[in-house]
Amino acid sequence: DASDALWRAGQMSNVWVVFDLQEPTVVTKVALWGQNQYEDCRRDVWGFKLSYEEVGGSYVEALSTNDTWKDADAGPSTCPQTRARQNPNPDKRRYKLTDGFASQYWKLEVLAINPSNDGYFGWMELEFFESISCEEAKEAGVQVKTKATIKTHSNNCHNDKRCVQNLV
């Protein structure tokens, strides 16, 4: 199943993914699912920076964390997995953005990974939430989108089927 993003740990420098939300979208919250292949969360991203693109192409930081469990607004505070490939994935952490930011392009940069990794790191899913409620969206005839197309940059990928560029 090619549904996760996975990179080699030894080539961690300058790893980022740009998500294209198809149109400027006000994002007020994101949810990150850890890489749940093993019960000890050894492949999880421990720190990341989320930025949005401003007009002109520069990125502005919206959220940064060096401890994805401690800094989460909701979700587990330590590795919650009791077995490999647990389904549903219990390793979901949610983060509120202090202000909602409107942008079509969002960039997630990896800052830190589990030091006990087995040579790989990644995540299973990143979900974006708009500030508009479901009721407001229904009344306005607006469709709330949470899926994004992926553009990636990484020095290396260990398996062609699971490389981020092949997940779309």
Buried (B, 14 or more C-beta within 10 A) or exposed (E): EEEBBBBBBEEBEEBBBBBBBEEBBBBBBBBBBBBBBBBEBBBBBBBBBBBBBEEEEEBEEBBEBEEBBEEBEEBBEEBBBEEEEBEEBBBBBBBBBEEBBEBBBBBBBBBBBBEEBEEBBBBBBBBBBBBBEEEEEEEEEEEBEBEBEBBBEBEEBBEEEBBBEEBE
